[in-house]
Amino acid sequence: MFQLFTLQGKRIDANLEHLPKSTRVHHSKESNRARKFINKDSYSSGRDSSSNYELNLYKETADMESKKTPVFHVSEIMTSPVFTISKDKHVDEAWNLFIGKNVHHMPVLSDRGEIIGIISDRDILKKLIISDGKIDSAENKRVEDIMTTDVIAAYPTTDIRNIAKGMLDYHIGSMPIVDANGSLVGIITRSDILYAVIHYPELDLWA
């Protein structure tokens, strides 16, 4: 089950197949994602050589991979909390947030915390002039001038296969994740799905 959020604050609950095909959805992290790191210091004392250190490092990495369990729901791989922005922000502020937070998509929220759009760094790159990492020509544009409205969102229990299909069918690169009340709880990107495919061997998108 998915939800469609509109600029007018409407929320439409529907299966993927029943979402309006005329929906003006966002066209396409590395996201801030939790990673498992090996504590290098744990091997720094008492190791005989760099080759022993590398062998231990390989063994620990292999052990972590073998302990991973299958993932099915988007809540297991989504990014949370989510960096958001308001529609009144100037685009240069949005660009600085993208750079500073190292994200590529940000849901746009109303004053009441409702999803009314989504913006990506690509949206800015398509419509503005970027020089040396700064916006040269913004023409007083704000987020609301270039954001995408009619945002498709999913529930935390939506299976990853349907998320991937929705992104493919609607040519989108990210999807907000909301709870039963429509409140934003996470975001999923194509990069997240690819990361899961690579790092979770038991992931079965076609089950």
Protein Blocks (a to p, Z undefined) as FASTA:
>chain_A
ZZdddfkopacdddfklpcfkbccddddddddddddddfklmmgopabfklmmmmmmmmm
mmmmmmpccdfbfklmpccddddddfkbcfklmmmmmmmnopabdcdddfkopafbdcdf
klmmmmmcceehiafblolpafklmmcehiadddfklcfklmmmmmmmnopabdcdddfk
opafbdcdfklmmmmmmmmmklcfkZZ
